Amino acid sequence: MTSTAPHPLLDLPPLTAERFASIERGVADLLSTRQDVVITQGEALLPLEGCIRSGARPGSTALNIVTGPYGTTFGNWLRDCGATVVDLAVPFDTAVSAEQVARALAAHPQTDFVSLVHAEAATGNTNPVAEIGEVVREHGALFMLDAVASVGAEPLLPDAWGVDLCVIGAQKAMGGPAGVSAVSVSERAWDRFARNPAAPRRSYLSLLDWKERWIDGGRTTLPHAPAQLEMLALEACLARIAEEGPAAAAARHAAAAAATRAGSVALGVAPYVHDAGDAAPVATTLRVADASAVAAKALAADPRVPLAAGGGALAQEMIRVNHYGPAASLDVVRASLSALAAALSVPAAPALEAAGAAWG
Ligand SMILES: *Cc1c(COP(=O)(O)O)cnc(C)c1O
Protein backbone atom coordinates (compact mmCIF):
# COMPACT_ATOMS: atom_id res chain seq x y z
CA MET A 1 0.00 0.00 0.00
CA THR A 2 1.35 3.41 -0.90
CA SER A 3 0.97 6.43 1.35
CA THR A 4 -1.62 7.88 -1.04
CA ALA A 5 -3.94 4.83 -1.06
CA PRO A 6 -7.55 5.76 -0.20
CA HIS A 7 -8.40 5.33 3.47
CA PRO A 8 -12.00 4.85 4.68
CA LEU A 9 -11.57 7.02 7.79
CA LEU A 10 -9.28 9.67 6.38
CA ASP A 11 -10.38 10.37 2.85
CA LEU A 12 -13.93 11.51 3.49
CA PRO A 13 -15.96 14.09 1.60
CA PRO A 14 -16.42 17.32 3.59
CA LEU A 15 -19.18 17.32 6.21
CA THR A 16 -21.81 19.74 4.96
CA ALA A 17 -23.74 22.31 6.97
CA GLU A 18 -26.94 20.37 6.16
CA ARG A 19 -25.48 17.19 7.60
CA PHE A 20 -24.26 19.05 10.70
CA ALA A 21 -27.72 20.57 11.21
CA SER A 22 -29.37 17.19 10.79
CA ILE A 23 -27.10 15.67 13.48
CA GLU A 24 -28.11 18.58 15.72
CA ARG A 25 -31.77 17.71 15.13
CA GLY A 26 -30.96 14.12 16.05
CA VAL A 27 -29.62 15.29 19.41
CA ALA A 28 -32.74 17.46 19.94
CA ASP A 29 -34.92 14.41 19.20
CA LEU A 30 -32.94 12.27 21.64
CA LEU A 31 -33.50 14.91 24.35
CA SER A 32 -37.14 15.52 23.32
CA THR A 33 -36.25 19.20 23.38
CA ARG A 34 -37.60 22.16 21.43
CA GLN A 35 -34.74 24.35 22.63
CA ASP A 36 -31.69 25.14 20.55
CA VAL A 37 -29.05 22.44 20.58
CA VAL A 38 -25.40 23.41 20.21
CA ILE A 39 -23.03 20.60 19.33
CA THR A 40 -19.67 21.25 20.92
CA GLN A 41 -16.70 19.68 19.24
CA GLY A 42 -14.71 18.63 22.24
CA GLU A 43 -15.07 16.54 25.36
CA ALA A 44 -18.10 17.39 27.56
CA LEU A 45 -16.07 19.55 29.92
CA LEU A 46 -16.08 22.10 27.05
CA PRO A 47 -19.84 22.84 27.11
CA LEU A 48 -19.96 22.50 30.91
CA GLU A 49 -17.31 25.17 31.30
CA GLY A 50 -18.91 27.23 28.51
CA CYS A 51 -22.29 27.16 30.29
CA ILE A 52 -20.84 28.20 33.64
CA ARG A 53 -18.67 30.98 32.23
CA SER A 54 -21.63 32.24 30.17
CA GLY A 55 -24.18 32.08 32.97
CA ALA A 56 -22.21 33.14 36.04
CA ARG A 57 -20.64 36.52 36.77
CA PRO A 58 -19.59 38.65 39.72
CA GLY A 59 -22.76 39.43 41.64
CA SER A 60 -24.49 36.15 40.79
CA THR A 61 -25.17 33.53 43.43
CA ALA A 62 -24.92 29.89 42.45
CA LEU A 63 -26.26 26.86 44.26
CA ASN A 64 -23.78 24.14 43.33
CA ILE A 65 -25.09 20.69 44.23
CA VAL A 66 -22.20 18.31 44.90
CA THR A 67 -23.05 14.60 44.68
CA GLY A 68 -19.76 13.43 43.17
CA PRO A 69 -16.42 14.70 41.90
CA TYR A 70 -17.71 16.87 39.03
CA GLY A 71 -19.56 19.16 41.44
CA THR A 72 -16.21 20.27 42.84
CA THR A 73 -15.02 21.20 39.34
CA PHE A 74 -18.19 23.23 38.72
CA GLY A 75 -17.80 25.04 42.05
CA ASN A 76 -14.25 26.02 41.15
CA TRP A 77 -15.33 27.45 37.78
CA LEU A 78 -18.22 29.33 39.39
CA ARG A 79 -15.87 30.89 41.95
CA ASP A 80 -13.42 31.72 39.19
CA CYS A 81 -16.24 33.68 37.48
CA GLY A 82 -16.66 35.76 40.62
CA ALA A 83 -19.99 34.22 41.63
CA THR A 84 -20.90 33.65 45.25
CA VAL A 85 -21.12 29.88 45.52
CA VAL A 86 -23.28 27.93 47.94
CA ASP A 87 -22.18 24.29 47.88
CA LEU A 88 -24.89 21.79 48.78
CA ALA A 89 -22.87 18.61 49.28
CA VAL A 90 -24.35 15.22 50.11
CA PRO A 91 -22.44 11.97 50.75
CA PHE A 92 -21.50 10.35 47.45
CA ASP A 93 -23.27 7.09 48.43
CA THR A 94 -26.70 8.71 48.25
CA ALA A 95 -28.71 11.18 46.15
CA VAL A 96 -29.70 14.76 46.87
CA SER A 97 -33.42 15.29 47.51
CA ALA A 98 -35.69 18.00 46.17
CA GLU A 99 -36.40 18.97 49.82
CA GLN A 100 -32.70 19.62 50.44
CA VAL A 101 -32.54 21.78 47.32
CA ALA A 102 -35.69 23.67 48.36
CA ARG A 103 -34.22 24.37 51.80
CA ALA A 104 -30.96 25.62 50.28
CA LEU A 105 -32.84 27.92 47.89
CA ALA A 106 -34.99 29.25 50.75
CA ALA A 107 -31.84 29.98 52.77
CA HIS A 108 -30.23 31.74 49.77
CA PRO A 109 -33.10 33.42 47.94
CA GLN A 110 -30.72 35.47 45.76
CA THR A 111 -29.61 32.26 43.98
CA ASP A 112 -29.80 32.74 40.21
CA PHE A 113 -27.89 29.67 38.97
CA VAL A 114 -28.17 26.00 39.99
CA SER A 115 -25.75 23.30 38.84
CA LEU A 116 -26.47 19.60 39.23
CA VAL A 117 -25.08 16.32 37.92
CA HIS A 118 -27.77 13.83 36.88
CA ALA A 119 -26.01 10.45 37.07
CA GLU A 120 -22.55 10.16 38.60
CA ALA A 121 -20.53 7.52 36.78
CA ALA A 122 -17.61 7.94 39.19
CA THR A 123 -19.61 7.26 42.35
CA GLY A 124 -22.59 5.32 40.97
CA ASN A 125 -25.46 7.50 42.23
CA THR A 126 -28.20 9.34 40.33
CA ASN A 127 -30.35 12.31 41.32
CA PRO A 128 -34.13 12.94 41.01
CA VAL A 129 -33.90 15.70 38.41
CA ALA A 130 -37.64 15.96 37.68
CA GLU A 131 -38.45 16.80 41.31
CA ILE A 132 -35.43 19.08 41.73
CA GLY A 133 -36.33 20.85 38.48
CA GLU A 134 -39.76 21.68 39.84
CA VAL A 135 -38.22 23.33 42.90
CA VAL A 136 -35.68 25.26 40.83
CA ARG A 137 -38.31 26.42 38.35
CA GLU A 138 -40.50 27.69 41.19
CA HIS A 139 -37.54 29.65 42.51
CA GLY A 140 -36.66 31.01 39.07
CA ALA A 141 -32.91 30.27 38.92
CA LEU A 142 -31.19 29.11 35.73
CA PHE A 143 -30.77 25.32 35.90
CA MET A 144 -27.71 23.56 34.43
CA LEU A 145 -27.66 19.77 34.30
CA ASP A 146 -24.65 17.55 33.58
CA ALA A 147 -26.34 14.60 31.88
CA VAL A 148 -23.17 13.12 30.38
CA ALA A 149 -23.54 9.87 32.32
CA SER A 150 -27.32 9.61 32.08
CA VAL A 151 -28.05 10.28 28.41
CA GLY A 152 -28.88 7.00 26.72
CA ALA A 153 -28.99 5.15 30.05
CA GLU A 154 -32.03 6.60 31.79
CA PRO A 155 -34.94 8.91 30.96
CA LEU A 156 -33.74 12.45 30.27
CA LEU A 157 -36.38 15.13 29.58
CA PRO A 158 -34.79 18.58 29.94
CA ASP A 159 -37.82 20.56 28.71
CA ALA A 160 -40.33 18.73 30.90
CA TRP A 161 -37.98 19.04 33.88
CA GLY A 162 -37.27 22.76 33.45
CA VAL A 163 -33.60 22.31 32.60
CA ASP A 164 -32.18 25.43 30.92
CA LEU A 165 -28.81 23.94 30.02
CA CYS A 166 -28.61 20.18 29.48
CA VAL A 167 -25.10 18.96 28.70
CA ILE A 168 -24.47 15.53 27.18
CA GLY A 169 -21.42 13.69 25.89
CA ALA A 170 -21.11 10.79 23.50
CA GLN A 171 -18.66 8.68 25.49
CA LYS A 172 -20.79 6.98 28.12
CA ALA A 173 -24.12 5.27 27.44
CA MET A 174 -24.27 6.64 23.90
CA GLY A 175 -21.34 4.34 23.19
CA GLY A 176 -19.40 6.92 21.19
CA PRO A 177 -16.13 8.86 21.28
CA ALA A 178 -15.16 11.36 23.99
CA GLY A 179 -14.42 14.12 21.50
CA VAL A 180 -17.95 15.40 20.93
CA SER A 181 -20.67 16.73 23.22
CA ALA A 182 -23.74 18.95 23.09
CA VAL A 183 -25.92 21.25 25.13
CA SER A 184 -29.57 22.31 24.85
CA VAL A 185 -30.00 26.01 25.62
CA SER A 186 -33.32 27.56 26.70
CA GLU A 187 -34.46 31.05 25.64
CA ARG A 188 -33.97 32.15 29.24
CA ALA A 189 -30.39 30.94 29.15
CA TRP A 190 -29.65 32.73 25.86
CA ASP A 191 -31.05 35.97 27.36
CA ARG A 192 -28.93 35.57 30.44
CA PHE A 193 -25.77 34.90 28.40
CA ALA A 194 -26.44 37.90 26.15
CA ARG A 195 -26.78 40.20 29.16
CA ASN A 196 -23.57 38.89 30.77
CA PRO A 197 -20.61 41.08 29.77
CA ALA A 198 -18.26 38.41 31.12
CA ALA A 199 -19.71 35.62 28.94
CA PRO A 200 -17.07 34.23 26.54
CA ARG A 201 -17.22 35.79 23.09
CA ARG A 202 -14.91 35.15 20.14
CA SER A 203 -13.69 32.16 22.09
CA TYR A 204 -13.80 28.37 21.72
CA LEU A 205 -15.75 28.36 25.01
CA SER A 206 -18.39 30.70 23.59
CA LEU A 207 -21.92 29.40 23.12
CA LEU A 208 -23.01 32.89 22.04
CA ASP A 209 -20.64 32.66 19.05
CA TRP A 210 -22.48 29.57 17.88
CA LYS A 211 -25.83 31.30 18.30
CA GLU A 212 -24.75 34.37 16.36
CA ARG A 213 -22.72 32.70 13.64
CA TRP A 214 -24.61 29.47 13.14
CA ILE A 215 -28.12 29.41 14.63
CA ASP A 216 -29.16 33.01 13.92
CA GLY A 217 -27.66 32.71 10.44
CA GLY A 218 -30.11 29.92 9.63
CA ARG A 219 -27.56 27.12 10.05
CA THR A 220 -26.19 27.60 6.56
CA THR A 221 -22.50 28.28 7.17
CA LEU A 222 -20.36 26.53 9.73
CA PRO A 223 -18.09 28.93 11.62
CA HIS A 224 -15.08 26.64 11.24
CA ALA A 225 -14.16 23.22 9.95
CA PRO A 226 -16.32 20.61 11.68
CA ALA A 227 -14.66 17.80 13.62
CA GLN A 228 -15.79 15.38 10.98
CA LEU A 229 -14.92 12.00 12.51
CA GLU A 230 -16.57 12.91 15.80
CA MET A 231 -19.66 14.24 14.04
CA LEU A 232 -20.03 11.06 12.00
CA ALA A 233 -19.56 8.99 15.14
CA LEU A 234 -22.23 11.03 16.94
CA GLU A 235 -24.57 10.49 14.00
CA ALA A 236 -23.94 6.74 14.24
CA CYS A 237 -24.60 6.77 18.01
CA LEU A 238 -27.92 8.54 17.46
CA ALA A 239 -28.91 6.06 14.76
CA ARG A 240 -28.06 3.10 16.98
CA ILE A 241 -30.08 4.48 19.90
CA ALA A 242 -33.01 5.31 17.62
CA GLU A 243 -32.91 1.79 16.23
CA GLU A 244 -33.00 0.18 19.68
CA GLY A 245 -35.41 2.80 21.04
CA PRO A 246 -34.47 5.06 23.97
CA ALA A 247 -36.88 3.23 26.31
CA ALA A 248 -35.34 -0.14 25.44
CA ALA A 249 -31.84 1.28 25.92
CA ALA A 250 -32.84 2.64 29.33
CA ALA A 251 -34.39 -0.71 30.29
CA ARG A 252 -31.19 -2.51 29.25
CA HIS A 253 -29.06 -0.21 31.42
CA ALA A 254 -31.45 -0.60 34.37
CA ALA A 255 -31.27 -4.38 33.98
CA ALA A 256 -27.46 -4.24 33.91
CA ALA A 257 -27.43 -2.19 37.12
CA ALA A 258 -29.88 -4.52 38.88
CA ALA A 259 -27.96 -7.62 37.76
CA THR A 260 -24.60 -6.20 38.82
CA ARG A 261 -25.96 -5.15 42.20
CA ALA A 262 -27.64 -8.50 42.87
CA GLY A 263 -24.60 -10.45 41.69
CA SER A 264 -22.24 -8.38 43.86
CA VAL A 265 -24.37 -8.95 46.95
CA ALA A 266 -24.24 -12.69 46.20
CA LEU A 267 -20.43 -12.39 46.15
CA GLY A 268 -20.60 -10.92 49.65
CA VAL A 269 -19.76 -7.41 48.42
CA ALA A 270 -21.82 -4.42 49.58
CA PRO A 271 -23.02 -1.85 47.04
CA TYR A 272 -21.46 1.58 47.65
CA VAL A 273 -24.78 3.36 47.02
CA HIS A 274 -27.02 2.26 49.92
CA ASP A 275 -30.42 2.59 48.32
CA ALA A 276 -30.97 0.81 44.99
CA GLY A 277 -33.29 3.67 44.03
CA ASP A 278 -30.32 6.08 44.17
CA ALA A 279 -28.07 3.82 42.06
CA ALA A 280 -27.18 4.96 38.54
CA PRO A 281 -27.95 2.68 35.59
CA VAL A 282 -24.58 3.53 34.07
CA ALA A 283 -22.19 2.05 36.67
CA THR A 284 -22.38 0.07 39.90
CA THR A 285 -19.97 1.01 42.66
CA LEU A 286 -18.99 -1.47 45.36
CA ARG A 287 -17.44 -1.22 48.82
CA VAL A 288 -14.32 -3.34 48.69
CA ALA A 289 -11.38 -3.23 51.09
CA ASP A 290 -8.03 -2.85 49.34
CA ALA A 291 -9.96 -1.99 46.18
CA SER A 292 -6.94 -1.19 43.97
CA ALA A 293 -5.41 -4.60 44.56
CA VAL A 294 -8.74 -6.40 44.07
CA ALA A 295 -9.40 -4.52 40.82
CA ALA A 296 -5.93 -5.40 39.57
CA LYS A 297 -6.55 -9.09 40.35
CA ALA A 298 -9.93 -9.00 38.61
CA LEU A 299 -8.38 -7.43 35.53
CA ALA A 300 -5.61 -10.02 35.59
CA ALA A 301 -8.32 -12.71 35.59
CA ASP A 302 -10.07 -11.07 32.63
CA PRO A 303 -8.48 -7.96 31.08
CA ARG A 304 -11.61 -7.13 29.05
CA VAL A 305 -14.00 -6.44 31.92
CA PRO A 306 -15.03 -2.78 32.35
CA LEU A 307 -14.19 -2.33 36.02
CA ALA A 308 -11.71 -0.15 37.88
CA ALA A 309 -10.84 1.01 41.37
CA GLY A 310 -12.45 4.29 42.39
CA GLY A 311 -10.69 7.53 41.55
CA GLY A 312 -8.62 9.57 43.97
CA ALA A 313 -9.38 8.97 47.64
CA LEU A 314 -11.86 6.23 46.74
CA ALA A 315 -9.15 4.01 45.21
CA GLN A 316 -8.74 2.00 48.42
CA GLU A 317 -12.42 1.50 49.24
CA MET A 318 -14.41 1.37 46.00
CA ILE A 319 -14.60 -0.66 42.83
CA ARG A 320 -16.63 0.73 39.96
CA VAL A 321 -18.20 -1.73 37.52
CA ASN A 322 -19.19 0.10 34.35
CA HIS A 323 -22.12 -1.17 32.31
CA TYR A 324 -22.88 1.43 29.70
CA GLY A 325 -23.31 1.45 25.97
CA PRO A 326 -22.69 -1.98 24.46
CA ALA A 327 -21.35 -3.13 27.88
CA ALA A 328 -24.88 -2.94 29.32
CA SER A 329 -25.36 -6.63 28.50
CA LEU A 330 -25.85 -9.71 30.64
CA ASP A 331 -22.71 -11.27 29.13
CA VAL A 332 -20.52 -8.35 30.17
CA VAL A 333 -22.10 -8.20 33.63
CA ARG A 334 -21.46 -11.94 34.04
CA ALA A 335 -17.84 -11.49 32.96
CA SER A 336 -17.35 -8.66 35.47
CA LEU A 337 -18.85 -10.74 38.29
CA SER A 338 -16.73 -13.76 37.35
CA ALA A 339 -13.57 -11.65 37.38
CA LEU A 340 -14.51 -10.18 40.77
CA ALA A 341 -15.23 -13.67 42.14
CA ALA A 342 -11.79 -14.80 40.98
CA ALA A 343 -10.15 -11.75 42.58
CA LEU A 344 -11.96 -12.35 45.89
CA SER A 345 -11.44 -16.14 45.79
CA VAL A 346 -15.15 -16.87 46.19
CA PRO A 347 -17.36 -19.02 43.93
CA ALA A 348 -18.93 -17.17 40.98
CA ALA A 349 -21.97 -19.43 40.50
CA PRO A 350 -24.30 -17.79 43.08
CA ALA A 351 -23.50 -14.34 41.67
CA LEU A 352 -24.15 -15.44 38.09
CA GLU A 353 -27.45 -16.96 39.14
CA ALA A 354 -28.50 -13.84 41.07
CA ALA A 355 -27.50 -11.63 38.15
CA GLY A 356 -29.50 -13.69 35.68
CA ALA A 357 -32.57 -13.58 37.92
CA ALA A 358 -32.26 -9.82 38.46
CA TRP A 359 -31.78 -9.19 34.72
CA GLY A 360 -34.98 -11.01 33.85
C1 LIG B 1 -17.86 11.10 32.22
C2 LIG B 1 -18.45 12.31 32.76
C3 LIG B 1 -18.08 13.57 32.30
C4 LIG B 1 -17.01 13.75 31.28
O1 LIG B 1 -15.78 13.78 31.92
P1 LIG B 1 -14.54 12.82 31.68
O2 LIG B 1 -13.52 13.43 32.58
O3 LIG B 1 -14.18 12.88 30.26
O4 LIG B 1 -14.88 11.44 32.10
C5 LIG B 1 -18.71 14.68 32.84
N1 LIG B 1 -19.66 14.55 33.77
C6 LIG B 1 -20.06 13.36 34.23
C7 LIG B 1 -21.13 13.27 35.26
C8 LIG B 1 -19.45 12.19 33.75
O5 LIG B 1 -19.82 11.00 34.21
The ligand as a Tripos MOL2 file, in Angstrom:
@<TRIPOS>MOLECULE
LIG
   15    15     1     0     0
SMALL
NO_CHARGES

@<TRIPOS>ATOM
      1 C1        -17.8560   11.1030   32.2180 C.3       1 LIG1
      2 C2        -18.4520   12.3110   32.7560 C.ar      1 LIG1
      3 C3        -18.0790   13.5730   32.3040 C.ar      1 LIG1
      4 C4        -17.0120   13.7450   31.2770 C.3       1 LIG1
      5 O1        -15.7760   13.7850   31.9240 O.3       1 LIG1
      6 P1        -14.5360   12.8210   31.6760 P.3       1 LIG1
      7 O2        -13.5190   13.4270   32.5830 O.co2     1 LIG1
      8 O3        -14.1770   12.8830   30.2580 O.co2     1 LIG1
      9 O4        -14.8800   11.4390   32.0980 O.co2     1 LIG1
     10 C5        -18.7150   14.6800   32.8400 C.ar      1 LIG1
     11 N1        -19.6640   14.5530   33.7720 N.ar      1 LIG1
     12 C6        -20.0560   13.3550   34.2290 C.ar      1 LIG1
     13 C7        -21.1260   13.2670   35.2650 C.3       1 LIG1
     14 C8        -19.4540   12.1930   33.7450 C.ar      1 LIG1
     15 O5        -19.8250   10.9960   34.2120 O.3       1 LIG1
@<TRIPOS>BOND
     1     1     2 1
     2     2     3 ar
     3     2    14 ar
     4     3     4 1
     5     3    10 ar
     6     4     5 1
     7     5     6 1
     8     6     7 2
     9     6     8 1
    10     6     9 1
    11    10    11 ar
    12    11    12 ar
    13    12    13 1
    14    12    14 ar
    15    14    15 1
@<TRIPOS>SUBSTRUCTURE
     1 LIG1         1 GROUP 0 **** ****
